[in-house]
Amino acid sequence: MEVITTHVNADFDCLGSMVAAQKLYPGALMVFSGSQEKSMRDFFLKSAGYAFSFTKLKEIDLDRISCLIIVDCQHSSRIGSFSSIIDKPGLDIHLFDHHPTVEGGIRATGGEVRIAGSTTTILVSRIMKSGLRITPAEATLMMLGIYEDTGRLTFSSSTVEDFSAAGWLLGQGAELNTVADFVTQELTAEQVSLLNDLLQTLTRINCNGIDVHIAHASLEYYLNDASSLAHRIRDMEELDVLFLVIGMGSRVYIVARSRIPDVNVAEYMLEFSGGGHATAASATVKNQTVIQVLERLKLLLQSRVNPERTAADIMSKPVKFITDDISISEAKELLTRYSFNTMPVMKADSMIGFISRQVVEKAIYHHLGESPVTDYMQTDFISGSSDMPLTSVKDILVSCHQSFIPVFNNNLLAGIITRTDLLRYLNKGEEPVPSAASQTIVTSELEGKMKRMLPPHILNILRSAGEVATMMDLKVYAVGGFVRDLILSQENHDIDLTVEGDGIRFAEEFSKQHRCRMKSHHKFGTAVILMYEGLKIDVASTRLEYYESPGVLPIVERSSLRMDLYRRDFTINTLAVCLNHEQFGRLTDYFGALKDMKEKSLKVLHNLSFVEDPTRVFRAVRFEQRLGFRIALQTENLIKNAVKMNFLEKLGGKRLLAELIHILNEKEPLKAIIRMESLGLLSYIHPQITLTKAAKAMMTETAHVLSWFELLYLGVSYDKWVVYFLGLTAQLDPDEFMETFLRLAVNKHQRIKIVENRHKGILLLDEWGKKSRRGNNFLPSCIYRSLRNLPVETLLHLMAHTERDEVRKCISQYFTHLSTVKILLSGDDLKKFGIPDGPLFREILDKILDARLDGLLESRDDELRMVETLYKPSQ
């Protein structure tokens, strides 16, 4: 009896391979050795038309098997009950697999094991050569196998043979619609939850210069197709190497993916009794916890990931050099200018030696400053080529007592490697995550920038925070926009501190020492320190706990800065500066913020960022315009997807209003509004808002009006955002305007105030427009009475909204003169005339004010005479 089988948890490559094998072994029974992945089970449930004759394992008498055909597997530990007959005398074993041959695998008497994108490909190639005919249903199943294991022929492990086999299957009638339906499955709720957990724990470790990412999670139950999340995370985060460690019940599952030849994930999975190939592998671990597997995996990676690095990888270029015709004194000037300890000496294109700072200084001490540099340069040196291994570089710098190595390409000086270059590289490899070694702004430079950019009292507060933290055995960092703007040389005194440990306890001690108040929020582990003159310091604490094994006390990590920064919106806001005395000014950059800032690129930290918090869409626009950056292509695509998926529709009105207020309070909000329009965001304020030519003109005029008003220096406070908001919504009718306020959840009092004043303003413009067309003059007293009860925001909007210069002049006159006109008489003066309190009292005062506004009164005596005229006791 001939039996075709595969490994437990069979996938589509297993299914396609078994169907293909049966074409080569007619009469052989197809038997699954164990369970199938959920996608396979769904396929059998939903695709009755593709039903094939599979025999149940319990119906097979193992002793009667004369030939066992195994596909997509080389390990006896993965074929269930069939492993019991592997060593049976006389049993033929034919093995078909596309993974590399492994030691200790099943000894086969036939079959074919070689590299390909899928095992189905190998068997289809045999079918093609033999001239066998297959049905469309069989072709579809085989195509499923190839598509799944090659990622629709997009994985780097795909071969020309995979494409050829897929093309042939398509010619045999393979149904691509069916293939697409089952290769691309929507995530279940459980998978989405697991995906989120994995993204939250995603960590980068640097192994000898290569970034490897590891994520872990734990479930109390077994979840099918967890491995499919590996590809999603790898593609979402654009990772080269990824390991997922997932605890499910009593077992731990490892899924590994790699895009680079330096990390063959199959080799690492063999250490856990798993298997696979260089780009995709997996393993199942028993009797160990997730923490234990993680620690073992990290040790393996640190010890084994060792790519062949060369001099070209770490050399500094272009090379600064000294020419052979300069003096020792001139050489010293160049060494000082470039802050070098050693520089090569060149004659034309040839390096003839090198000179060090120590030699130069000693020569000058001996009054040899005017001597040629060639008289005292070092002419014996060891050079290298750009492909020299770093092990050789290390030997030269350490053993040969040479401070630097010149690197040549085709006899031309291409670069230089110093001991610092080597140490920087070696140090980077020792760090589990990039820290000081990966930063381009060193501590001393950043500390100097802090001294130049920050007022003395702010700098003293930061130093004091570091001293308090050190005293309490804590680490404290300045983080967020404060650090970002410091790097960008922009003023920002909004201080955010992150404490590794108990932030509230830190805030209490700081407040006690500085005799200031603080408010704490224990639920969130945050506090606000209220300093003098309205200065506030926001303090947040972070903390992480994990268990090395069941039943032991938890280990608490205070060094959880990375996780705290990972929760932020954009990479540029993930910088942190240590404030503790011994490391004051040391910059931490886990996520490439400095690189993105240098490139003026705005990026989210992960691809679900806008799903988790849609307000980040508006923040992206705001930061892009304020900083003069550009939203990165991938991030912009994610924004467009969030809009397409209507994630912003779920955003609460208050949160949307808060982001809109921030945008409208920016220096140049029109740029942000235009950007919002291009991304389809204005409709979330109100569907009828469009940035027409007239709307742009309105916003531009609003900006001009506000600039004019600011230059008046009247000292009048107002809400800038309200003026711009009135301009943005000027195209809406009253009902639509009210709908906007309801959408934005504006509080009732403010809503009524703005809506009513907008309506009054529209009526006033209409009335004054008619007056203007009739040629009527606007008396100052009339202007004052019309405008005095309208808020500043409405008046500024009316100035931008009107097309009539006469109206603008009236409002301008009100702001610059009329609004400050006061009468010189008081109520006591009127009482001396015997005028009783009542309507007449107010009537007389109003008439006096009107007369003064209209220029009819100039002095107190003029006002007194007017009172005498208006009030006669006999009346």
Solvent accessible surface area in square Angstrom, and as a share of the most:
residue,aa,sasa,rsa
1,M,63,0.28
2,E,65,0.29
3,V,0,0.00
4,I,0,0.00
5,T,0,0.00
6,T,0,0.00
7,H,15,0.07
8,V,49,0.28
9,N,52,0.27
10,A,1,0.00
11,D,23,0.12
12,F,2,0.01
13,D,0,0.00
14,C,0,0.00
15,L,0,0.00
16,G,0,0.00
17,S,0,0.00
18,M,0,0.00
19,V,3,0.02
20,A,0,0.00
21,A,0,0.00
22,Q,52,0.23
23,K,51,0.22
24,L,44,0.22
25,Y,33,0.13
26,P,108,0.68
27,G,71,0.68
28,A,1,0.01
29,L,63,0.31
30,M,1,0.00
31,V,0,0.00
32,F,27,0.11
33,S,6,0.04
34,G,30,0.29
35,S,63,0.41
36,Q,34,0.15
37,E,36,0.16
38,K,70,0.30
39,S,10,0.07
40,M,0,0.00
41,R,88,0.32
42,D,23,0.12
43,F,0,0.00
44,F,62,0.26
45,L,147,0.73
46,K,142,0.60
47,S,12,0.08
48,A,82,0.64
49,G,70,0.67
50,Y,35,0.13
51,A,77,0.60
52,F,51,0.21
53,S,91,0.59
54,F,52,0.22
55,T,29,0.17
56,K,124,0.53
57,L,51,0.25
58,K,169,0.72
59,E,115,0.52
60,I,18,0.09
61,D,71,0.37
62,L,40,0.20
63,D,110,0.57
64,R,162,0.59
65,I,2,0.01
66,S,59,0.38
67,C,12,0.07
68,L,0,0.00
69,I,0,0.00
70,I,0,0.00
71,V,0,0.00
72,D,5,0.03
73,C,2,0.01
74,Q,11,0.05
75,H,30,0.13
76,S,45,0.29
77,S,91,0.59
78,R,58,0.21
79,I,0,0.00
80,G,32,0.31
81,S,54,0.35
82,F,0,0.00
83,S,44,0.29
84,S,88,0.57
85,I,11,0.06
86,I,26,0.13
87,D,135,0.70
88,K,64,0.27
89,P,125,0.79
90,G,82,0.78
91,L,15,0.07
92,D,65,0.34
93,I,6,0.03
94,H,41,0.18
95,L,7,0.03
96,F,0,0.00
97,D,1,0.01
98,H,1,0.00
99,H,26,0.12
100,P,42,0.26
101,T,110,0.64
102,V,26,0.15
103,E,172,0.77
104,G,85,0.82
105,G,24,0.24
106,I,16,0.08
107,R,218,0.79
108,A,48,0.37
109,T,94,0.54
110,G,27,0.26
111,G,29,0.28
112,E,43,0.19
113,V,49,0.28
114,R,83,0.30
115,I,106,0.54
116,A,3,0.03
117,G,0,0.00
118,S,0,0.00
119,T,0,0.00
120,T,0,0.00
121,T,0,0.00
122,I,0,0.00
123,L,0,0.00
124,V,0,0.00
125,S,15,0.09
126,R,91,0.33
127,I,0,0.00
128,M,65,0.29
129,K,178,0.75
130,S,66,0.42
131,G,59,0.56
132,L,67,0.33
133,R,215,0.78
134,I,17,0.08
135,T,70,0.40
136,P,76,0.48
137,A,28,0.22
138,E,21,0.09
139,A,0,0.00
140,T,0,0.00
141,L,0,0.00
142,M,0,0.00
143,M,3,0.01
144,L,0,0.00
145,G,0,0.00
146,I,0,0.00
147,Y,42,0.16
148,E,45,0.20
149,D,29,0.15
150,T,0,0.00
151,G,17,0.16
152,R,108,0.39
153,L,27,0.14
154,T,105,0.61
155,F,36,0.15
156,S,85,0.55
157,S,22,0.14
158,S,24,0.15
159,T,43,0.25
160,V,132,0.76
161,E,45,0.20
162,D,0,0.00
163,F,109,0.45
164,S,58,0.38
165,A,1,0.01
166,A,7,0.05
167,G,44,0.43
168,W,61,0.21
169,L,0,0.00
170,L,90,0.45
171,G,64,0.61
172,Q,59,0.26
173,G,29,0.28
174,A,8,0.06
175,E,86,0.39
176,L,72,0.36
177,N,118,0.60
178,T,24,0.14
179,V,0,0.00
180,A,44,0.34
181,D,91,0.47
182,F,16,0.07
183,V,37,0.22
184,T,75,0.43
185,Q,62,0.27
186,E,155,0.69
187,L,41,0.20
188,T,46,0.27
189,A,83,0.65
190,E,80,0.36
191,Q,13,0.06
192,V,78,0.45
193,S,63,0.41
194,L,0,0.00
195,L,10,0.05
196,N,58,0.30
197,D,57,0.29
198,L,0,0.00
199,L,1,0.01
200,Q,61,0.27
201,T,34,0.20
202,L,9,0.05
203,T,39,0.22
204,R,45,0.16
205,I,6,0.03
206,N,1,0.01
207,C,0,0.00
208,N,43,0.22
209,G,22,0.21
210,I,11,0.06
211,D,52,0.27
212,V,0,0.00
213,H,26,0.12
214,I,4,0.02
215,A,0,0.00
216,H,60,0.27
217,A,8,0.06
218,S,81,0.52
219,L,29,0.15
220,E,169,0.76
221,Y,104,0.40
222,Y,103,0.39
223,L,20,0.10
224,N,28,0.14
225,D,22,0.11
226,A,8,0.06
227,S,33,0.21
228,S,46,0.30
229,L,0,0.00
230,A,0,0.00
231,H,41,0.18
232,R,87,0.32
233,I,0,0.00
234,R,14,0.05
235,D,71,0.37
236,M,34,0.15
237,E,30,0.13
238,E,119,0.54
239,L,11,0.06
240,D,71,0.37
241,V,0,0.00
242,L,0,0.00
243,F,0,0.00
244,L,0,0.00
245,V,0,0.00
246,I,0,0.00
247,G,8,0.07
248,M,10,0.04
249,G,55,0.53
250,S,98,0.63
251,R,99,0.36
252,V,5,0.03
253,Y,39,0.15
254,I,0,0.00
255,V,8,0.05
256,A,0,0.00
257,R,24,0.09
258,S,1,0.01
259,R,92,0.33
260,I,43,0.22
261,P,131,0.82
262,D,63,0.33
263,V,1,0.01
264,N,40,0.20
265,V,0,0.00
266,A,8,0.06
267,E,92,0.41
268,Y,7,0.03
269,M,0,0.00
270,L,68,0.34
271,E,62,0.28
272,F,7,0.03
273,S,87,0.56
274,G,3,0.02
275,G,4,0.04
276,G,12,0.11
277,H,16,0.07
278,A,40,0.31
279,T,26,0.15
280,A,21,0.17
281,A,6,0.04
282,S,40,0.26
283,A,8,0.06
284,T,54,0.32
285,V,10,0.06
286,K,116,0.49
287,N,147,0.75
288,Q,59,0.26
289,T,33,0.19
290,V,18,0.11
291,I,28,0.14
292,Q,77,0.34
293,V,0,0.00
294,L,10,0.05
295,E,82,0.37
296,R,88,0.32
297,L,0,0.00
298,K,66,0.28
299,L,128,0.64
300,L,24,0.12
301,L,0,0.00
302,Q,65,0.29
303,S,83,0.54
304,R,112,0.41
305,V,1,0.00
306,N,114,0.59
307,P,13,0.08
308,E,127,0.57
309,R,61,0.22
310,T,30,0.18
311,A,1,0.00
312,A,46,0.36
313,D,80,0.41
314,I,24,0.12
315,M,25,0.11
316,S,54,0.35
317,K,136,0.57
318,P,124,0.78
319,V,26,0.15
320,K,92,0.39
321,F,96,0.40
322,I,0,0.00
323,T,57,0.33
324,D,40,0.21
325,D,116,0.60
326,I,27,0.14
327,S,15,0.10
328,I,0,0.00
329,S,44,0.28
330,E,84,0.38
331,A,0,0.00
332,K,79,0.34
333,E,102,0.46
334,L,35,0.17
335,L,0,0.00
336,T,80,0.47
337,R,143,0.52
338,Y,69,0.26
339,S,93,0.60
340,F,75,0.31
341,N,98,0.50
342,T,25,0.14
343,M,0,0.00
344,P,1,0.01
345,V,0,0.00
346,M,14,0.06
347,K,117,0.49
348,A,96,0.74
349,D,99,0.51
350,S,64,0.41
351,M,20,0.09
352,I,52,0.26
353,G,0,0.00
354,F,24,0.10
355,I,1,0.01
356,S,21,0.13
357,R,54,0.20
358,Q,114,0.51
359,V,61,0.35
360,V,0,0.00
361,E,81,0.36
362,K,140,0.59
363,A,7,0.05
364,I,55,0.28
365,Y,170,0.65
366,H,115,0.51
367,H,172,0.77
368,L,60,0.30
369,G,11,0.10
370,E,148,0.66
371,S,23,0.15
372,P,65,0.41
373,V,0,0.00
374,T,47,0.27
375,D,88,0.46
376,Y,90,0.34
377,M,28,0.12
378,Q,84,0.38
379,T,81,0.47
380,D,113,0.58
381,F,59,0.24
382,I,74,0.38
383,S,48,0.31
384,G,9,0.09
385,S,49,0.31
386,S,20,0.13
387,D,101,0.52
388,M,30,0.13
389,P,50,0.31
390,L,17,0.09
391,T,99,0.57
392,S,40,0.26
393,V,0,0.00
394,K,97,0.41
395,D,83,0.43
396,I,17,0.09
397,L,3,0.02
398,V,95,0.55
399,S,75,0.49
400,C,62,0.37
401,H,155,0.69
402,Q,15,0.07
403,S,44,0.29
404,F,3,0.01
405,I,1,0.00
406,P,0,0.00
407,V,1,0.01
408,F,39,0.16
409,N,65,0.33
410,N,143,0.74
411,N,136,0.70
412,L,99,0.49
413,L,31,0.15
414,A,28,0.21
415,G,0,0.00
416,I,18,0.09
417,I,0,0.00
418,T,48,0.28
419,R,105,0.38
420,T,81,0.47
421,D,15,0.08
422,L,9,0.04
423,L,116,0.58
424,R,125,0.46
425,Y,42,0.16
426,L,65,0.32
427,N,60,0.31
428,K,70,0.30
429,G,11,0.11
430,E,130,0.58
431,E,42,0.19
432,P,78,0.49
433,V,25,0.14
434,P,7,0.05
435,S,18,0.11
436,A,42,0.32
437,A,18,0.14
438,S,45,0.29
439,Q,23,0.10
440,T,110,0.64
441,I,26,0.13
442,V,88,0.50
443,T,51,0.30
444,S,85,0.55
445,E,97,0.43
446,L,0,0.00
447,E,41,0.18
448,G,22,0.21
449,K,34,0.14
450,M,1,0.00
451,K,115,0.49
452,R,176,0.64
453,M,60,0.27
454,L,15,0.07
455,P,34,0.21
456,P,104,0.66
457,H,81,0.36
458,I,1,0.00
459,L,22,0.11
460,N,92,0.47
461,I,8,0.04
462,L,0,0.00
463,R,70,0.25
464,S,20,0.13
465,A,0,0.00
466,G,0,0.00
467,E,105,0.47
468,V,3,0.02
469,A,0,0.00
470,T,63,0.37
471,M,116,0.52
472,M,23,0.10
473,D,115,0.59
474,L,7,0.03
475,K,62,0.26
476,V,0,0.00
477,Y,19,0.07
478,A,1,0.00
479,V,1,0.00
480,G,2,0.02
481,G,18,0.17
482,F,5,0.02
483,V,1,0.00
484,R,7,0.03
485,D,6,0.03
486,L,4,0.02
487,I,22,0.11
488,L,46,0.23
489,S,61,0.39
490,Q,68,0.30
491,E,146,0.66
492,N,31,0.16
493,H,57,0.25
494,D,108,0.56
495,I,2,0.01
496,D,45,0.24
497,L,3,0.02
498,T,1,0.00
499,V,0,0.00
500,E,11,0.05
501,G,11,0.11
502,D,63,0.33
503,G,0,0.00
504,I,13,0.07
505,R,102,0.37
506,F,0,0.00
507,A,0,0.00
508,E,83,0.37
509,E,43,0.19
510,F,1,0.00
511,S,6,0.04
512,K,155,0.66
513,Q,89,0.39
514,H,67,0.30
515,R,228,0.83
516,C,30,0.18
517,R,161,0.59
518,M,48,0.21
519,K,117,0.50
520,S,40,0.26
521,H,91,0.41
522,H,139,0.62
523,K,179,0.76
524,F,143,0.59
525,G,15,0.15
526,T,38,0.22
527,A,1,0.01
528,V,31,0.18
529,I,1,0.00
530,L,32,0.16
531,M,21,0.09
532,Y,108,0.41
533,E,171,0.77
534,G,68,0.66
535,L,27,0.13
536,K,115,0.49
537,I,1,0.00
538,D,65,0.34
539,V,2,0.01
540,A,29,0.22
541,S,27,0.18
542,T,14,0.08
543,R,161,0.59
544,L,72,0.36
545,E,76,0.34
546,Y,59,0.22
547,Y,111,0.42
548,E,81,0.36
549,S,33,0.21
550,P,110,0.69
551,G,88,0.84
552,V,69,0.40
553,L,156,0.78
554,P,48,0.30
555,I,67,0.34
556,V,61,0.35
557,E,55,0.24
558,R,114,0.41
559,S,86,0.55
560,S,6,0.04
561,L,4,0.02
562,R,29,0.10
563,M,56,0.25
564,D,6,0.03
565,L,0,0.00
566,Y,13,0.05
567,R,146,0.53
568,R,64,0.23
569,D,14,0.07
570,F,0,0.00
571,T,9,0.05
572,I,0,0.00
573,N,10,0.05
574,T,0,0.00
575,L,0,0.00
576,A,0,0.00
577,V,1,0.01
578,C,2,0.01
579,L,1,0.00
580,N,2,0.01
581,H,140,0.63
582,E,113,0.51
583,Q,50,0.22
584,F,10,0.04
585,G,0,0.00
586,R,65,0.24
587,L,1,0.00
588,T,13,0.08
589,D,10,0.05
590,Y,27,0.10
591,F,37,0.15
592,G,30,0.29
593,A,0,0.00
594,L,15,0.08
595,K,119,0.50
596,D,6,0.03
597,M,11,0.05
598,K,178,0.75
599,E,95,0.42
600,K,109,0.46
601,S,15,0.10
602,L,0,0.00
603,K,68,0.29
604,V,15,0.08
605,L,19,0.10
606,H,10,0.04
607,N,24,0.13
608,L,42,0.21
609,S,1,0.01
610,F,4,0.01
611,V,66,0.38
612,E,78,0.35
613,D,23,0.12
614,P,15,0.09
615,T,3,0.02
616,R,25,0.09
617,V,0,0.00
618,F,0,0.00
619,R,46,0.17
620,A,0,0.00
621,V,0,0.00
622,R,20,0.07
623,F,16,0.07
624,E,3,0.01
625,Q,51,0.23
626,R,98,0.36
627,L,13,0.07
628,G,51,0.49
629,F,13,0.05
630,R,147,0.54
631,I,3,0.02
632,A,17,0.13
633,L,136,0.68
634,Q,70,0.31
635,T,3,0.02
636,E,22,0.10
637,N,69,0.36
638,L,26,0.13
639,I,0,0.00
640,K,98,0.42
641,N,57,0.29
642,A,1,0.01
643,V,31,0.18
644,K,149,0.63
645,M,103,0.46
646,N,78,0.40
647,F,38,0.16
648,L,1,0.00
649,E,103,0.46
650,K,162,0.69
651,L,9,0.04
652,G,39,0.37
653,G,12,0.12
654,K,149,0.63
655,R,117,0.43
656,L,1,0.01
657,L,20,0.10
658,A,47,0.36
659,E,17,0.08
660,L,0,0.00
661,I,41,0.21
662,H,91,0.41
663,I,0,0.00
664,L,0,0.00
665,N,69,0.35
666,E,26,0.12
667,K,178,0.75
668,E,94,0.42
669,P,1,0.01
670,L,36,0.18
671,K,102,0.43
672,A,2,0.01
673,I,0,0.00
674,I,70,0.36
675,R,23,0.08
676,M,0,0.00
677,E,68,0.30
678,S,74,0.48
679,L,9,0.04
680,G,34,0.32
681,L,0,0.00
682,L,4,0.02
683,S,55,0.35
684,Y,17,0.06
685,I,2,0.01
686,H,13,0.06
687,P,94,0.59
688,Q,102,0.45
689,I,5,0.02
690,T,65,0.38
691,L,15,0.07
692,T,69,0.40
693,K,181,0.77
694,A,77,0.60
695,A,10,0.08
696,K,84,0.35
697,A,59,0.46
698,M,25,0.11
699,M,0,0.00
700,T,51,0.30
701,E,49,0.22
702,T,0,0.00
703,A,33,0.26
704,H,109,0.49
705,V,8,0.04
706,L,8,0.04
707,S,64,0.41
708,W,75,0.26
709,F,9,0.04
710,E,95,0.43
711,L,127,0.63
712,L,50,0.25
713,Y,181,0.69
714,L,68,0.34
715,G,82,0.78
716,V,65,0.37
717,S,104,0.67
718,Y,44,0.17
719,D,67,0.35
720,K,51,0.22
721,W,16,0.05
722,V,8,0.05
723,V,0,0.00
724,Y,6,0.02
725,F,2,0.01
726,L,2,0.01
727,G,3,0.03
728,L,1,0.01
729,T,0,0.00
730,A,26,0.20
731,Q,76,0.34
732,L,7,0.03
733,D,68,0.35
734,P,87,0.54
735,D,107,0.55
736,E,41,0.18
737,F,1,0.00
738,M,64,0.29
739,E,87,0.39
740,T,0,0.00
741,F,1,0.00
742,L,105,0.52
743,R,63,0.23
744,L,1,0.00
745,A,39,0.30
746,V,5,0.03
747,N,90,0.46
748,K,137,0.58
749,H,146,0.65
750,Q,48,0.21
751,R,43,0.16
752,I,70,0.35
753,K,101,0.43
754,I,16,0.08
755,V,29,0.17
756,E,90,0.41
757,N,14,0.07
758,R,14,0.05
759,H,97,0.43
760,K,107,0.45
761,G,0,0.00
762,I,75,0.38
763,L,99,0.49
764,L,18,0.09
765,L,25,0.12
766,D,75,0.39
767,E,86,0.39
768,W,1,0.00
769,G,6,0.06
770,K,95,0.40
771,K,41,0.17
772,S,16,0.11
773,R,147,0.54
774,R,154,0.56
775,G,59,0.57
776,N,63,0.32
777,N,136,0.70
778,F,33,0.14
779,L,105,0.52
780,P,30,0.19
781,S,12,0.07
782,C,42,0.25
783,I,2,0.01
784,Y,30,0.11
785,R,65,0.24
786,S,36,0.23
787,L,0,0.00
788,R,102,0.37
789,N,122,0.62
790,L,17,0.08
791,P,33,0.21
792,V,29,0.17
793,E,26,0.11
794,T,5,0.03
795,L,1,0.01
796,L,0,0.00
797,H,9,0.04
798,L,3,0.01
799,M,11,0.05
800,A,7,0.05
801,H,69,0.31
802,T,11,0.06
803,E,164,0.73
804,R,78,0.29
805,D,86,0.44
806,E,80,0.36
807,V,1,0.01
808,R,60,0.22
809,K,141,0.60
810,C,8,0.05
811,I,1,0.00
812,S,28,0.18
813,Q,67,0.30
814,Y,23,0.09
815,F,8,0.03
816,T,67,0.39
817,H,97,0.43
818,L,0,0.00
819,S,38,0.25
820,T,92,0.54
821,V,20,0.11
822,K,144,0.61
823,I,42,0.21
824,L,97,0.48
825,L,8,0.04
826,S,57,0.36
827,G,25,0.24
828,D,92,0.48
829,D,14,0.08
830,L,0,0.00
831,K,110,0.47
832,K,166,0.71
833,F,59,0.25
834,G,51,0.49
835,I,3,0.02
836,P,83,0.52
837,D,108,0.56
838,G,35,0.34
839,P,122,0.77
840,L,69,0.34
841,F,29,0.12
842,R,140,0.51
843,E,80,0.36
844,I,2,0.01
845,L,16,0.08
846,D,36,0.19
847,K,86,0.36
848,I,0,0.00
849,L,22,0.11
850,D,40,0.21
851,A,8,0.06
852,R,42,0.15
853,L,8,0.04
854,D,42,0.22
855,G,53,0.51
856,L,134,0.67
857,L,20,0.10
858,E,143,0.64
859,S,46,0.29
860,R,104,0.38
861,D,80,0.42
862,D,32,0.17
863,E,0,0.00
864,L,46,0.23
865,R,137,0.50
866,M,43,0.19
867,V,0,0.00
868,E,94,0.42
869,T,97,0.56
870,L,55,0.27
871,Y,38,0.14
872,K,98,0.41
873,P,111,0.70
874,S,111,0.72
875,Q,164,0.73
